[in-house]
């Protein structure tokens, strides 16, 4: 997966997480910052919890670091129950 493909996937994930929709290419600046930093975080292998060599496999952390998610907080829609 290239950086651009990963960034696009993260932007789609951010839309779902924030419960908001925006057009591709018109994401808020904070959301773009989140995507760029999340790609960097994933690429530095901070998200990898285990790795195997025979029939190569990689396991990742199930959730994003709280510092990255804080970038999305201003864009997250409040859910009223």
N, C-alpha and C positions, 0 to 999 in steps of 0.2 A: 504494500500500500504506500503510495507516494504521500508526501507532506500535504499536498493540495487535497487529495482524496480524504486523508485523515481530518484535515481542517473542515471540509464539507460535512463529514460525518459528525464531527463535534458541534458544528453550527446547527445541524438538525437535532442533535441531542439537546442542545441548549434551548431550542424552541420548545421541545417537549417538557424540559425541566422547568422553564419559565412559564409554561402554559400560555405562550404568546406566539403569534405568527408574524413574520416579516418577510419581505421579498428577498430572494437571493441577491447579494451584492449591496443590499440596503440595510444590513444589520447595524444595530447601535455600536458605537465605538467600543464600549465596555465588553460587548459580546465578542467582537473581533479580537480584542485583547485577550479575553479568556481563551479563545480558540488557539491563538498563537502561543500563549504560555502553556496550554495543555499539550500541544504538539511537542513543545520543547521538553516538558516534563516526561511525556511518554518516551521520547527519543533518548533521554538521558538514563533510561532504564530504572528510574525511581519507582515506576509502577509495576515492575516485575517482581513477583514473589518467589518464583521457582523456575528453573530451566533444566531440561534434560537433553542429552546428546543423542542417544539411540532413538531413532524415529523422532527426531527433534520436536520438542513441545515447550511451550512457554505458558506460564500462568501469571495473570495480572491481578493487581489489587482490584477489589470490587467497587471501590468508590474513589472519587476525586478528592484530592486534599482540600481541606476546609478553606485554605487561602485562595485557591482557584475558584471555588464555589462562591466565595464572598464577592467576586467580580460580577456575578450574575444576580446578586441580591436586589439591586435597584430595578431590575427588569422583570423580576418574578411577580406574577399576578397573585394577589391574595385570594385564598379559597375560604369562603364563608360556608359554614355548615348549618 
